[in-house]
Amino acid sequence: MIVSGKRITYHSKEFKELFDQLFPSMCVVASMVLKDDAKGKDVAQEAMIKLWQKPDENFASVNSLKAYLYVLVRNACISQLRKEKDLHFDSIENHYELVNEKDLLHEVLREETYNLLHKAIDELSPQARKVMQLTINGLTNSEISDRIEVSINTVKTVKKRAYKTVREKLGSHFFYN
């Protein structure tokens, strides 16, 4: 396939990087539509195989590739639901709220945001990464302080610096006031 003018072959490092970046989100979206993790993973794998089987497919950008894959996943989910339930499209729309385009787009954006956030957190120092992960898991500053055995003021300082760093890393992806 060609992405942004660059040919990417199946066994290349670039394909593996794209796969690692896109596959988890595709699995989550498909699993939510189908309400089954195993079937969602199968649908996502089938989408990647279809992509691989079209070596001359040309995408203007990685975002074009993502859009293509999400449409493949969405259509495969609808086909799967039709097979399982013998439903027509109108019936599927009435029974499965994530199949419509607006909800699917919302779920895709949520997954993409989640991936960007975790990638930014993974690039933090080990202590800042741990503090942010514990914060995301819902722990208070006091609980984090106890868990990693530092003062509560250290937790606050590390968290403040980590937020600043994450905002800087994500600044190009988001607009915020």
Summary of the structure (lengths in Angstrom):
residues: 177
radius of gyration: 19.9
end to end distance: 38.7
largest distance: 59.7
contacts: 483
relative contact order: 0.09
helix: 75%
strand: 3%
